[in-house]
Amino acid sequence: MILITNAPDALPTLAEMLAAPSGDYMSARQLAFFRARLCQERDALLAAASDTTRHLQEFVTTPDPADRASLEEDHTLELRVRDRERKLLHKIDEALARIENGRYGWCAETGEPIGIERLLARPTATCSVEVQEHHEALRKRRGG
């Protein structure tokens, strides 16, 4: 049996992504890597949402007011987390659309590369670190 570890159509490894020359930036293999990563994250979020729905449907009432309040607080927190995840799902879908239209990996404001390291840390990023820091500094100065 022969194992081929670096088949041309295989997704690059994390190490290969980090070691890739700048000329390979947003190559078909890199885009496939990020597409797979985004789809995996989307699938995990959808599974968690499904689990939450099932969990909330199994709501058991309890006569003790303290227990009831604790259960309601748990459900509220769970719904808050799912709302954040719903927003992340939207960002994932937008990132997948950018992969399809050729804009993924490029700063929406400057057109410069966002960078592999940043995209590995935040695959939904739309701006380079410098632009994001500028936005955050402006927001901080405005008090929000």
Contact map, one row per residue, 1 for C-alpha under 8 A:
111000000000000000000000000000000000000000000000000000000000000000000000000000000000000000000000000000000000000000000000000000000000000000000000
111100000000000000000000000000000000000000000000000000000000000000000000000000000000000000000000000000000000000000000000000000000000000000000000
111110000000000000000000000000000000000000000000000000000000000000000000000000000000000000000000000000000000000000000000000000000000000000000000
011111100000000000000000000000000000000000000000000000000000000000000000000000000000000000000000000000000000000000000000000000000000000000000000
001111100000000000000000000000000000000000000000000000000000000000000000000000000000000000000000000000000000000000000000000000000000000000000000
000111110101000000000000000000000000000000000000000000000000000000000000000000000000000000000000000000000000000000000000000000000000000000000000
000111111100000000000000000000000000000000000000000000000000000000000000000000000000000000000000000000000000000000000000000000000000000000000000
000001111100000000000000000000000000000000000000000000000000000000000000000000000000000000000000000000000000000000000000000000000000000000000000
000000111110000000000000000010000000000000000000000000000000000000000000000000000000000000000000000000000000000000000000000000000000000000000000
000001111111000000000000000010000000000000000000000000000000000000000000000000000000000000000000000000000000000000000000000000000000000000000000
000000001111100000000000000011011000000000000000000000000000000000000000000000000000000000000000000000000000000000000000000000000000000000000000
000001000111111110000000000011001000000000000000000000000000000000000000000000000000000000000000000000000000000000000000000000000000000000000000
000000000011111110000000000000000000000000000000000000000000000000000000000000000000000000000000000000000000000000000000000000000000000000000000
000000000001111111000000000000000000000000000000000000000000000000000000000000000000000000000000000000000000000000000000000000000000000000000000
000000000001111111100000000000000000000000000000000000000000000000000000000000000000000000000000000000000000000000000000000000000000000000000000
000000000001111111110000000000000000000000000000000000000000000000000000000000000000000000000000000000000000000000000000000000000000000000000000
000000000001111111110000000001000000000000000000000000000000000000000000000000000000000000000000000000000000000000010000000000000000000000000000
000000000000011111110000000000000000000000000000000000000000000000000000000000000000000000000000000000000000000000011000000000000000000000000000
000000000000001111111000000000000000000000000000000000000000000000000000000000000000000000000000000000000000000000000000000000000000000000000000
000000000000000111111101100000000000000000000000000000000000000000000000000000000000000000000000000000000000000000000000000000000000000000000000
000000000000000000111111100000000000000000000000000000000000000000000000000000000000000000000000000000000000000000000000000000000000000000000000
000000000000000000011111100000000000000000000000000000000000000000000000000000000000000000000000000000000000000000000000000000000000000000000000
000000000000000000001111100000000000000000000000000000000000000000000000000000000000000000000000000000000000000000000000000000000000000000000000
000000000000000000011111111001000000000000000000000000000000000000000000000000000000000000000000000000000000000000000000000000000000000000000000
000000000000000000011111111001000000000000000000000000000000000000000000000000000000000000000000000000000000000000010000000000000000000000000000
000000000000000000000001111111100000000000000000000000000000000000000000000000000000000000000000000000011000000000000000000000000000000000000000
000000000000000000000001111111100000000000000000000000000000000000000000000000000000000000000000000000000000000000000000000000000000000000000000
000000000000000000000000011111110000000000000000000000000000000000000000000000000000000000000000000000000000000000000000000000000000000000000000
000000001111000000000000011111111000000000000000000000000000000000000000000000000000000000000000000000000000000000000000000000000000000000000000
000000000011000010000001111111111100000000000000000000000000000000000000000000000000000000000000000000000000000000000000000000000000000000000000
000000000000000000000000011111111110000000000000000000000000000000000000000000000000000000000000001000010000000000000000000000000000000000000000
000000000010000000000000000111111111000000000000000000000000000000000000000000000000000000000000000000000000000000000000000000000000000000000000
000000000011000000000000000011111111100000000000000000000000000000000000000000000000000000000000000000000000000000000000000000000000000000000000
000000000000000000000000000001111111110000000000000000000000000000000000000000000000000000000000000000000000000000000000001000000000000000000000
000000000000000000000000000000111111111000000000000000000000000000000000000000000000000000000001001000000000000000000000000000000000000000000000
000000000000000000000000000000011111111100000000000000000000000000000000000000000000000000000000000000000000000000000000000000000000000000000000
000000000000000000000000000000001111111110000000000000000000000000000000000000000000000000000000000000000000000000000000001000000000000000000000
000000000000000000000000000000000111111111000000000000000000000000000000000000000000000000010011000000000000000000000000001000000000000000000000
000000000000000000000000000000000011111111100000000000000000000000000000000000000000000000010000000000000000000000000000000000000000000000000000
000000000000000000000000000000000001111111110000000000000000000000000000000000000000000000000000000000000000000000000000000000000000000000000000
000000000000000000000000000000000000111111111000000000000000000000000000000000000000000000000000000000000000000000000000000000000000000000000000
000000000000000000000000000000000000011111111100000000000000000000000000000000000000000010010000000000000000000000000000000000000000000000000000
000000000000000000000000000000000000001111111110000000000000000000000000000000000000000000000000000000000000000000000000000000000000000000000000
000000000000000000000000000000000000000111111111000000000000000000000000000000000000000000000000000000000000000000000000000000000000000000000000
000000000000000000000000000000000000000011111111100000000000000000000000000000000000100010000000000000000000000000000000000000000000000000000000
000000000000000000000000000000000000000001111111110000000000000000000000000000000000000000000000000000000000000000000000000000000000000000000000
000000000000000000000000000000000000000000111111111000000000000000000000000000000000000000000000000000000000000000000000000000000000000000000000
000000000000000000000000000000000000000000011111111100000000000000000000000000000000000000000000000000000000000000000000000000000000000000000000
000000000000000000000000000000000000000000001111111110000000000000000000000000000100000000000000000000000000000000000000000000000000000000000000
000000000000000000000000000000000000000000000111111111000000000000000000000000000000000000000000000000000000000000000000000000000000000000000000
000000000000000000000000000000000000000000000011111111100000000000000000000000000000000000000000000000000000000000000000000000000000000000000000
000000000000000000000000000000000000000000000001111111110000000000000000000001100000000000000000000000000000000000000000000000000000000000000000
000000000000000000000000000000000000000000000000111111111000000000000000000000000000000000000000000000000000000000000000000000000000000000000000
000000000000000000000000000000000000000000000000011111111100000000000000000000000000000000000000000000000000000000000000000000000000000000000000
000000000000000000000000000000000000000000000000001111111110000000000000000000000000000000000000000000000000000000000000000000000000000000000000
000000000000000000000000000000000000000000000000000111111110000000000000001000000000000000000000000000000000000000000000000000000000000000000000
000000000000000000000000000000000000000000000000000011111110000000000000000000000000000000000000000000000000000000000000000000000000000000000000
000000000000000000000000000000000000000000000000000001111111000000000000000000000000000000000000000000000000000000000000000000000000000000000000
000000000000000000000000000000000000000000000000000000111111100000000000000000000000000000000000000000000000000000000000000000000000000000000000
000000000000000000000000000000000000000000000000000000000111110000000000000000000000000000000000000000000000000000000000000000000000000000000000
000000000000000000000000000000000000000000000000000000000011111000010000000000000000000000000000000000000000000000000000000000000000000000000000
000000000000000000000000000000000000000000000000000000000001111110110000000000000000000000000000000000000000000000000000000000000000000000000000
000000000000000000000000000000000000000000000000000000000000111110110000000000000000000000000000000000000000000000000000000000000000000000000000
000000000000000000000000000000000000000000000000000000000000011111110000000000000000000000000000000000000000000000000000000000000000000000000000
000000000000000000000000000000000000000000000000000000000000011111111000000000000000000000000000000000000000000000000000000000000000000000000000
000000000000000000000000000000000000000000000000000000000000000111111100000000000000000000000000000000000000000000000000000000000000000000000000
000000000000000000000000000000000000000000000000000000000000011111111110000000000000000000000000000000000000000000000000000000000000000000000000
000000000000000000000000000000000000000000000000000000000000111111111111000000000000000000000000000000000000000000000000000000000000000000000000
000000000000000000000000000000000000000000000000000000000000000011111111100000000000000000000000000000000000000000000000000000000000000000000000
000000000000000000000000000000000000000000000000000000000000000001111111110000000000000000000000000000000000000000000000000000000000000000000000
000000000000000000000000000000000000000000000000000000000000000000111111111000000000000000000000000000000000000000000000000000000000000000000000
000000000000000000000000000000000000000000000000000000000000000000011111111100000000000000000000000000000000000000000000000000000000000000000000
000000000000000000000000000000000000000000000000000000000000000000001111111110000000000000000000000000000000000000000000000000000000000000000000
000000000000000000000000000000000000000000000000000000000000000000000111111111000000000000000000000000000000000000000000000000000000000000000000
000000000000000000000000000000000000000000000000000000010000000000000011111111100000000000000000000000000000000000000000000000000000000000000000
000000000000000000000000000000000000000000000000000000000000000000000001111111110000000000000000000000000000000000000000000000000000000000000000
000000000000000000000000000000000000000000000000000000000000000000000000111111111000000000000000000000000000000000000000000000000000000000000000
000000000000000000000000000000000000000000000000000100000000000000000000011111111100000000000000000000000000000000000000000000000000000000000000
000000000000000000000000000000000000000000000000000100000000000000000000001111111110000000000000000000000000000000000000000000000000000000000000
000000000000000000000000000000000000000000000000000000000000000000000000000111111111000000000000000000000000000000000000000000000000000000000000
000000000000000000000000000000000000000000000000000000000000000000000000000011111111100000000000000000000000000000000000000000000000000000000000
000000000000000000000000000000000000000000000000100000000000000000000000000001111111110000000000000000000000000000000000000000000000000000000000
000000000000000000000000000000000000000000000000000000000000000000000000000000111111111000000000000000000000000000000000000000000000000000000000
000000000000000000000000000000000000000000000000000000000000000000000000000000011111111100000000000000000000000000000000000000000000000000000000
000000000000000000000000000000000000000000001000000000000000000000000000000000001111111110000000000000000000000000000000000000000000000000000000
000000000000000000000000000000000000000000000000000000000000000000000000000000000111111111000000000000000000000000000000000000000000000000000000
000000000000000000000000000000000000000000000000000000000000000000000000000000000011111111100000000000000000000000000000000000000000000000000000
000000000000000000000000000000000000000000000000000000000000000000000000000000000001111111110000000000000000000000000000000000000000000000000000
000000000000000000000000000000000000000001001000000000000000000000000000000000000000111111111000000000000000000000000000000000000000000000000000
000000000000000000000000000000000000000000000000000000000000000000000000000000000000011111111100000000000000000000000000000000000000000000000000
000000000000000000000000000000000000000000000000000000000000000000000000000000000000001111111110000000000000000000000000000100000000000000000000
000000000000000000000000000000000000011001000000000000000000000000000000000000000000000111111111000000000000000000000000000100000000000000000000
000000000000000000000000000000000000000000000000000000000000000000000000000000000000000011111111100000000000000000000000000000000000000000000000
000000000000000000000000000000000000000000000000000000000000000000000000000000000000000001111111110000000000000000000000000100000000000000000000
000000000000000000000000000000000000010000000000000000000000000000000000000000000000000000111111111000010000000000000000001110000000000000000000
000000000000000000000000000000000010010000000000000000000000000000000000000000000000000000011111111100010000000000000000000000000000000000000000
000000000000000000000000000000000000000000000000000000000000000000000000000000000000000000001111111110000000000000000000000000000000000000000000
000000000000000000000000000000000000000000000000000000000000000000000000000000000000000000000111111111110000000000000000000000000000000000000000
000000000000000000000000000000100010000000000000000000000000000000000000000000000000000000000011111111110000000000000000000000000000000000000000
000000000000000000000000000000000000000000000000000000000000000000000000000000000000000000000001111111100000000000000000000000000000000000000000
000000000000000000000000000000000000000000000000000000000000000000000000000000000000000000000000111111110000000000000000000000000000000000000000
000000000000000000000000000000000000000000000000000000000000000000000000000000000000000000000000011111110000000000000000000000000000000000000000
000000000000000000000000000000000000000000000000000000000000000000000000000000000000000000000000011111111100000000000000000000000000000000000000
000000000000000000000000010000100000000000000000000000000000000000000000000000000000000000000011011011111100000000000000000001000000000000000000
000000000000000000000000010000000000000000000000000000000000000000000000000000000000000000000000000000111110000011110010000011000000000000000000
000000000000000000000000000000000000000000000000000000000000000000000000000000000000000000000000000000111111001111000000000001110000000000000000
000000000000000000000000000000000000000000000000000000000000000000000000000000000000000000000000000000001111111111000000000001110000000000000000
000000000000000000000000000000000000000000000000000000000000000000000000000000000000000000000000000000000111111000000000000001100000000000000000
000000000000000000000000000000000000000000000000000000000000000000000000000000000000000000000000000000000011111000000000000000100010000000000000
000000000000000000000000000000000000000000000000000000000000000000000000000000000000000000000000000000000011111100000000000000000000000000000000
000000000000000000000000000000000000000000000000000000000000000000000000000000000000000000000000000000000111111110000000000000000000000000000000
000000000000000000000000000000000000000000000000000000000000000000000000000000000000000000000000000000000110011111000000000000010000000000000000
000000000000000000000000000000000000000000000000000000000000000000000000000000000000000000000000000000001110001111100000000000010000000000000000
000000000000000000000000000000000000000000000000000000000000000000000000000000000000000000000000000000001110000111110110000011111000000000000000
000000000000000000000000000000000000000000000000000000000000000000000000000000000000000000000000000000001000000011111110000000010000000000000000
000000000000000011000000100000000000000000000000000000000000000000000000000000000000000000000000000000001000000001111111000000000000000000000000
000000000000000001000000000000000000000000000000000000000000000000000000000000000000000000000000000000000000000000111111100000000000000000000000
000000000000000000000000000000000000000000000000000000000000000000000000000000000000000000000000000000000000000001111111111010011000000000000000
000000000000000000000000000000000000000000000000000000000000000000000000000000000000000000000000000000001000000001111111111110000000000000000000
000000000000000000000000000000000000000000000000000000000000000000000000000000000000000000000000000000000000000000011111111000000000000000000000
000000000000000000000000000000000000000000000000000000000000000000000000000000000000000000000000000000000000000000001111111000000000000000000000
000000000000000000000000000000000000000000000000000000000000000000000000000000000000000000000000000000000000000000000111111110000000000000000000
000000000000000000000000000000000100110000000000000000000000000000000000000000000000000000000010000000000000000000000111111110000000000000000000
000000000000000000000000000000000000000000000000000000000000000000000000000000000000000000110110000000000000000000000010011111000000000000000000
000000000000000000000000000000000000000000000000000000000000000000000000000000000000000000000010000000001000000001000110011111110000000000000000
000000000000000000000000000000000000000000000000000000000000000000000000000000000000000000000000000000011111000001000000000111110000000000000000
000000000000000000000000000000000000000000000000000000000000000000000000000000000000000000000000000000000111100001000000000011111111000000000000
000000000000000000000000000000000000000000000000000000000000000000000000000000000000000000000000000000000110000111100100000011111111000000000000
000000000000000000000000000000000000000000000000000000000000000000000000000000000000000000000000000000000000000001000100000000111111100000000000
000000000000000000000000000000000000000000000000000000000000000000000000000000000000000000000000000000000000000000000000000000111111110000000000
000000000000000000000000000000000000000000000000000000000000000000000000000000000000000000000000000000000000100000000000000000111111111000000000
000000000000000000000000000000000000000000000000000000000000000000000000000000000000000000000000000000000000000000000000000000111111111100000000
000000000000000000000000000000000000000000000000000000000000000000000000000000000000000000000000000000000000000000000000000000001111111110000000
000000000000000000000000000000000000000000000000000000000000000000000000000000000000000000000000000000000000000000000000000000000111111111000000
000000000000000000000000000000000000000000000000000000000000000000000000000000000000000000000000000000000000000000000000000000000011111111100000
000000000000000000000000000000000000000000000000000000000000000000000000000000000000000000000000000000000000000000000000000000000001111111110000
000000000000000000000000000000000000000000000000000000000000000000000000000000000000000000000000000000000000000000000000000000000000111111111000
000000000000000000000000000000000000000000000000000000000000000000000000000000000000000000000000000000000000000000000000000000000000011111111100
000000000000000000000000000000000000000000000000000000000000000000000000000000000000000000000000000000000000000000000000000000000000001111111111
000000000000000000000000000000000000000000000000000000000000000000000000000000000000000000000000000000000000000000000000000000000000000111111111
000000000000000000000000000000000000000000000000000000000000000000000000000000000000000000000000000000000000000000000000000000000000000011111111
000000000000000000000000000000000000000000000000000000000000000000000000000000000000000000000000000000000000000000000000000000000000000001111111
000000000000000000000000000000000000000000000000000000000000000000000000000000000000000000000000000000000000000000000000000000000000000000111111
000000000000000000000000000000000000000000000000000000000000000000000000000000000000000000000000000000000000000000000000000000000000000000111111
